[in-house]
């Protein structure tokens, strides 16, 4: 359970805010506004993973799944458009 909180902490440090949680409480969705759309991040307690979804022009949906907090932090830090400020 500690890793899931750590996933949330990394997401929040990178501009994500809570969006919704499933009724079963196994999945937490977070969102982050961007210039053209909204990034989404899914933290899954069953698979102990995090998946980021983002759109690129011309509206292609991309995704990246990571299994460790370190990999999420490293990958978010490498994103070219850095939307930590929410814009």
Secondary structure, 3 states (H helix, E strand, C coil): CHHHHHHHHHHHHCCCEEEEECCCCCEEEEEEECCCCEEEEEEECCCCEEEEEEEECCCEEEEEEECCHHHHHHHHHHCCCCCCCCC
